[in-house]
């Protein structure tokens, strides 16, 4: 499994992300554009979402983002895993391990999401800004979900073969490990979707009360 960031490293990452709005806020008030507001909205929403997700229990403690043990259904390995996970104690243990892994992998996803925000083409920024409570996040997810899930997949694959998931190793050994790829793909997709749900929730809250952000761009253009 990839080495997780320590608390000080994680705080450094979040602090670095937090510098982005300060640079944007230097724009003179008369030069604010709708595109500025959409990007600022996504920057702040993403920063807040990752700050929550990368805390201990950041995924597991929240029903909106909790990662569930995959149900692979058919196939020898899938059948063995499904039978194993019918035991609540085993399912809970695997679930906790999956969500701990998600916290670690979210550290790697944060820069990818922020880069996607800065590279987005906002052909119709007004419709995004005046859209529903998660309109900007929905656009971001359409453009960046594939890249985020792809970046999560290698770390998920390595983690699933680590001692943390020894029970999965036992369950899948009879199938020669052929279902590891399916599990890693399932878990990576769940983590990616959870990240964008978390960002969307933060976007909705910012739209509800832009004044609480004390951000001049958002306060001006989200009125």
N, C-alpha and C positions, 0 to 999 in steps of 0.2 A: 504493500500500500504506500502511496505517496506520503512523504512526511508532512504532517499537518503544521500549519503555522502556529507559533506560540502566541500567547496573549499579546505580548509587546509587538510582535510582527504584524498581528492582525490589526492592532490599533494603528500601526504605522500605515498599513494599507488603507484603512478607512480615513485616516487623516489626509493621505495623499488624494483620495477621491474627493474629500471635502474641499480641497483647494480649487476645484473646478468652478464652483459657483462664484468664488471671489473674483476670479478673472473675468467671468461673464458680466458681473455686476459693475465692472468699471466702464461699461458702455454708457455714453451720455444718454439721459432719459429720452431726449428727442429722437434718438436713433434706434430705439427698440423696434424689433420686427416680430411678426407673428412666429417666424421660424425660431427666433431667440426664445420665445416663451415655450414652444413645444420642446425644444432641447433642454431648456432649464427644468421644465416639468419632469422630463424623463431622467435627467441627471439627479435631481433631488429625490425622486421616487426610488430610483435604483440605489442610491446611497443609503436611504433609510431602510429599504428592504434587505440589503446585504448586511447592514449593521445588526438587524434582528436575526437574520438567518445564520450568521456566523457566531452568534453567542452559543454557549453550551445549551443543548436542547432546542436550538433554534428552529429545527424542522419538527421534531417529535412533539414538542409541547403545543403545537398549533395545528388544529384540525385542517386548516386551509392548506398547510404545506407538508403534513406528515406523509412519509414514504411507507408504502405497504409492501409486505413480502409478496413477490410475484406469484401468480397462479398460472403455471405454464400449461396446464391441461394435459393433453395427450402426449404420447411418447414415454419411453421407459423412465428416463430421468425426471420428466415432468410429473409422472404418476407417483414416483417415489417421493419427490419433494412435496407434492400436494398432500400425500398421506402424512408425511412428517409434520407439516405445518398445521394439521388438524389438532395437534396438541397445543393448548393455549400457552403453556409455559415455554415451549419451543418457539412458537410464533412470536411471542412477546420478546424473547431474547434476540431473535433474528431481526425483528422490527427495530429494536433499540440500536442494534449494530448498524443496520442500514441507515438510520437517521443520523447516527454519529458520523458515518462515512459521508453523508450528504453535507454535513457542516464543513468537513475538510475540503470536499470537492467544490463547494460554493466559493471558497477563496480563489480557486483557479478560474471560476466563471466570471467573477466580478470585472476584471479588466476587459474581458471579451465583450461583455454587455456595454460597458462604458465606451469602448471603441466603436461598437455598432451605433450607439447614440450619436456619436460625433460624425459618423460616416453616412448617416441616413439622408436620403433624398426626400425632401418635404415638398412634393409637387403641389399639394393642396393642404398647406398647413392650417388654413382657416377652418376647413372642415374637421380637421383633427382637433384643433383647439376648442371648437364649438360642438364637438361630438359628445358621445356618452361619457360616463365617469371613468372608463378605462380605454378611451379611444386611442390615446398615444401609445399605451402599453400594447394594445392589440396590434398596432402597426409595427412596433418594435419586435414583437414576438413573430410576426409574419416574416420579417426580414432577418432575424437573428437566431431564431430557435434552433435551426439546423446546425449552425456554427457552435452554439452553446452545448447542445447534446453531443455533437462530435468531439468537442474538447473534453467533455466529462467521461466519455466512454473508455479511454485507456486507463484512467485512474480507477474507474469502477471495476474494470476487468481485473486489474492487479489486486484491488482490495478484496474482491470475492474469492481470490485464491489464497488469501492470507489466513493466519490463525484465527482472526476475528470471526471468520465464517467456517470454522471447522465442521459444523453440522451440515452445511451445504456440501462440503467436500465429501462427507460420508454418504449423503443422500444421492449424489450424482456420480459417485465412483463406479457404480454398476453400469452407467451409460457412457463410460469413458470420458466424462467431462464435456460431452458434446453440447450440453444445455447451458454451459457457462456463458456462451455468447448471447443466448437468448435472455438470460437473466440480466447480464450487464446492459444489454440494450433496453430492457424494460425499466431497470432502475435509473439509468441515465435519462430516459425519457420522462420518468416521474420527477426526477430532480429538476430537469429543465422546465417542465410545466409548473412545478411548485415555485420556482424562482420568478417566473412571469406572473403567476397569481399574486405573489407577494408584492411585486412592483405595482401591479394594477391596484391592489388595495391601497398602497401609499398614494398613488395618483388620485384615486377617488377622494381620499382625505384632503389632499392639497387643493383639489378643485372645490371641495366643500368649504374650505376656510383658507383661501390664499393669504390673507393678512397674517395668519399665524406663522407663515414662513419668513416674514420680514424681508422678503426678496422683492426688490423694486420691479423687476421684470414681470414676475408672476402677479404681483399686486396690481400692476398697471393693466396687463393684458388678459387676466382671468376674471376681471370684474363682471 
